[in-house]
Amino acid sequence: MEKDITITPNLVELEQQFEYVNSLIEQHRSSAIAKVNIEALLTNWEVGQYISQQLKSAHWGPRW
């Protein structure tokens, strides 16, 4: 007759492992958000620069 072996998970260890995985996800999520924000800022700056150049060269709008 075989005896069933039940392994009781170490809840403290499992919680620590979960927290580690969660911290990895949060770290990379924060990094991705920062990169997207930088790209959005650069895009807006370049669009603004282009519009400003077009207005100054009288390609757009009245010449003042």
QUIDA-V631613 format. One record per pair of residues at least 6 apart in sequence whose C-alpha atoms are under 7 Angstrom apart, sorted by the first residue. I is the first residue (numbers start at 1). GAP is how many residues later the second one is. Records with the same first field share a line. If there is no record, write none. Layout:
BEGIN
I = GAP + GAP
END
This chain:
BEGIN
54 = 6
55 = 6
END
